[in-house]
Each structure stands twice: as C-alpha cells, then as structure tokens.
Amino acid sequence: MQLLVSVRSVAEANLAGQLSVDLIDLKEPNSGSLGATSPKVWQAVACQWHQRTRVSLALGELPEVVSVANVPAEADSVKIGLAGCRRQPDWQSELSTLFDQLPNGVQRVAVYYADAHLADSPSLEDVLDMARQLECQTFLVDTYDKSAGAVFDHMSPMQLKKLRDRLHADGLHFALAGSLRVKHLSSVAKIQPDIVAVRGAVCHRDRTGEIDAELLQSFREQLRLAWKLDRQEVLSRS
Ligand SMILES: O=C[C@H](O)COP(=O)(O)O
C-alpha cells in the first residue's frame, strides 16, 4: 500500500517529498477535484523529485483540457477527470488523443467519480471499459463534489473491494481517494487498495488550506496501524 498526497505548490511538494510520501500528486484544490496547477510547477517538482519519488499530475476535467504539451517527461502519471462527459459521445476518443500525446513512459490513470451523478460523468462500467481500451495502468476512484461527503457515502466497502478484485484481475492498480479521514482507515485497510490518496485529511482546516507535516505523519502512522491490524485479523482467521 502506498500513500499519495496531493500538493499545490513547490513548497508543499518539498514538504511531502521530505516526509517520504510514495507519490507526490500535483493538484490545485481551488480548481476542483482534479484541478491542474501550472506547467511551471509541474516542471519544477517533476525535475526536482522524480528520482526519489513518483510525481503524478492532475490535468483538470476532459472538456477543459486542450493540450498535454507541457507535461514533463519526468512525470510518472497523469489523470484527467471526466466530469460533464456522461452524455458526450466522443469523450473516449478525445481522451485517447490526449493520452497518445503524452511523453513516452508517462502512465495513464483512469478516473471514476464515485459521485458520478453529481459530476455528470460516465458510469463505472464505461470507465472500466475505457481503462482497458486505453491501456491505463491505474484506476482511481475519487469524489467530484467534496462538499457531498466521502467516497463511502457513495460506494460501500464491499463494492470497492469487488472493484479492486476486478481491477487486479485486469492487471490495473487501484487508487482510492475521496475525503478519506482517519475514521475511514479500518475500512480502507479491508479494501486493500494499492494506493491511498489524500489531501483534506492532512491539511489545516480543509483541502484548500495548507498541508500540515504533523497531520501528514499522523495520518500515515494511522494508516500503517490500520493495515497491520487488518493483516493480523486476516491471519488469525486463516
Ligand atoms: O487524489 C487525491 C485527492 O487529492 C484527494 O483529496 P481529498 O482527500 O481532499 O478528497
């Protein structure tokens, strides 16, 4: 299990990097669930950190992404949200065109919004189909409307566990996000995603505040403990 932390600036990326998170994810929280930071920040962070940790980029929602020309080759992966695409017939081919323009080696993340009805985004089956067709390496479940609860308000742990099994059978990594908090970690540990992705839980106030080193360290420790406890329970039952 790896920890991804979304950061909005070079300073926050440096903090997350110094605390050895597994993935530094660049994202502007004031611009929505997958809001993009500037290409200048992508470049600076990817160049500085790519040899020590993976750097992922949020590029925004598909209808507003016009180009991926500024994505640095040092980035590990990119994700593009699908809000507003549910009734757009060409969303998959538009996404495919953008993915094909990425620098070699930059991985593709498929994004499914658990609150798809609020995002007007494609269904789970449609996003799964796209992930296979466009050869995505990771499948992210996140929430679009951060004021409408956490991921578990839209999908049950059982649904997420079944999804993880399907993704693993297809050779995809599973990343789980959506206003995850310490109180959710025992459920998260049972689901066993490959990547746990957060921002709000490790910020002052809310996800638009600043990342706090102590909150980040404490969240990571709680995640480690929840994982350990779950593994012990599994072993004791077997
Ligand atoms: O990719 C992960 C997201 O940035 C999670 O943000 P959140 O924890 O505030 O929902």
The ligand as an SDF file (V2000), in Angstrom:
LIG
                    3D

 10  9  0  0  0  0  0  0  0  0999 V2000
   -6.0020   12.3610   -5.3220 O   0  0  0  0  0  0  0  0  0  0  0  0
   -6.4160   12.5590   -4.1880 C   0  0  0  0  0  0  0  0  0  0  0  0
   -7.2180   13.7360   -3.8230 C   0  0  0  0  0  0  0  0  0  0  0  0
   -6.4950   14.8960   -3.9260 O   0  0  0  0  0  0  0  0  0  0  0  0
   -7.8910   13.5330   -2.5270 C   0  0  0  0  0  0  0  0  0  0  0  0
   -8.2840   14.7410   -1.9580 O   0  0  0  0  0  0  0  0  0  0  0  0
   -9.2220   14.6860   -0.6660 P   0  0  0  0  0  0  0  0  0  0  0  0
   -8.5780   13.7710    0.3130 O   0  0  0  0  0  0  0  0  0  0  0  0
   -9.2630   16.1090   -0.1950 O   0  0  0  0  0  0  0  0  0  0  0  0
  -10.5390   14.1910   -1.1500 O   0  0  0  0  0  0  0  0  0  0  0  0
  1  2  2  0
  2  3  1  0
  3  4  1  0
  3  5  1  0
  5  6  1  0
  6  7  1  0
  7  8  2  0
  7  9  1  0
  7 10  1  0
M  END
$$$$
